Structure formats: structure tokens, C-alpha cells
Amino acid sequence: MQQFWTGLFKIALASLLTGVFLSFFGITADTILARIGMTPESLWQKTVAAIHWAIPNIALGAIIVLPVWLIAYIFLPPRHLD
């Protein structure tokens, strides 16, 4: 669990430093989005559309994957970590 928090802290710190670096040169999220032809609203709409597409497909995959994993977990012999 400590590795998770350490990794999360490192990602947050790298993001902060990158943001400071970019803002020093006057680069904002709006300018980056404008260069690729998007607005914050269109980015949000595409994100919501992607989530609405992904949730049913994740559920459909879980219908197959979870029972197979459970059967394998129950019937395979335990592994001994030396």
C-alpha cells in the first residue's frame, strides 16, 4: 500500500512541476486545447461519451471474466512465495 501512495505522490509532484514549468512560458490548458481544435466543453462532452461507452462494455466483459477468475482462484493450488 505504501508503494501506491509513494507512486501517487510522485505523479502529483511531477504534474505540479510540469504545470509550473508550462505556466512560466505562458502555456495554459486553453491554449493547448485551442491548438488541437477543442474547447473545454467539447473535451468534457467527449469524456462523458467515452464513459457512457465504456461502462456497458466493462460490465459485459466482467460477466465473463469474473466467473472465470473466481473458478481459477478456487481450483488452482495456492502459490507459495519463498
C-alpha positions as CSV (number, residue, x, y, z in Angstrom):
1,M,0.0,0.0,0.0
2,Q,2.9,2.3,0.7
3,Q,4.1,1.9,-2.9
4,F,0.7,3.1,-4.1
5,W,0.9,6.3,-2.0
6,T,4.5,6.9,-3.0
7,G,3.7,6.5,-6.7
8,L,0.7,8.8,-6.4
9,F,2.8,11.4,-4.6
10,K,5.5,11.2,-7.3
11,I,2.8,11.6,-10.1
12,A,1.3,14.6,-8.2
13,L,4.7,16.2,-7.8
14,A,5.7,15.7,-11.4
15,S,2.4,17.2,-12.5
16,L,2.9,20.2,-10.3
17,L,6.4,20.8,-11.5
18,T,5.3,20.4,-15.1
19,G,2.4,22.8,-14.6
20,V,4.8,25.4,-13.1
21,F,7.2,25.0,-16.0
22,L,4.4,25.4,-18.6
23,S,2.9,28.4,-16.8
24,F,6.3,30.0,-16.7
25,F,6.2,30.0,-20.5
26,G,2.6,31.2,-20.7
27,I,1.2,27.9,-21.8
28,T,-2.3,27.2,-20.4
29,A,-4.8,24.4,-20.8
30,D,-7.0,26.6,-23.0
31,T,-4.1,27.3,-25.4
32,I,-3.3,23.6,-25.7
33,L,-6.9,22.7,-26.3
34,A,-7.2,25.5,-28.9
35,R,-4.2,24.2,-30.8
36,I,-5.9,20.8,-31.2
37,G,-9.2,22.4,-32.1
38,M,-11.1,21.7,-28.9
39,T,-12.8,23.6,-26.2
40,P,-13.1,22.6,-22.5
41,E,-16.8,21.9,-23.2
42,S,-16.1,19.7,-26.2
43,L,-13.5,17.8,-24.2
44,W,-16.0,17.3,-21.4
45,Q,-18.6,16.0,-23.8
46,K,-16.2,13.6,-25.4
47,T,-15.1,12.4,-21.9
48,V,-18.7,11.8,-20.9
49,A,-19.4,10.0,-24.2
50,A,-16.3,7.8,-23.6
51,I,-17.5,6.9,-20.1
52,H,-21.0,6.1,-21.3
53,W,-19.5,3.8,-24.0
54,A,-17.0,2.1,-21.6
55,I,-19.3,1.3,-18.7
56,P,-21.6,-1.2,-20.5
57,N,-18.6,-2.8,-22.2
58,I,-16.8,-3.2,-18.9
59,A,-19.9,-4.8,-17.4
60,L,-20.3,-7.1,-20.4
61,G,-16.6,-8.2,-20.1
62,A,-17.0,-8.7,-16.3
63,I,-19.8,-11.1,-16.9
64,I,-17.3,-13.5,-18.5
65,V,-14.0,-12.5,-16.8
66,L,-15.1,-12.6,-13.1
67,P,-16.6,-16.1,-13.1
68,V,-13.5,-17.5,-14.9
69,W,-11.2,-15.7,-12.5
70,L,-13.2,-17.0,-9.5
71,I,-13.2,-20.6,-10.7
72,A,-9.4,-20.4,-11.4
73,Y,-8.9,-18.9,-8.0
74,I,-10.9,-21.6,-6.2
75,F,-9.5,-24.6,-8.0
76,L,-5.8,-23.7,-8.7
77,P,-3.4,-24.7,-5.9
78,P,-2.1,-21.8,-3.8
79,R,1.3,-20.4,-4.7
80,H,3.9,-20.3,-2.0
81,L,6.0,-17.2,-2.0
82,D,9.5,-18.1,-0.9
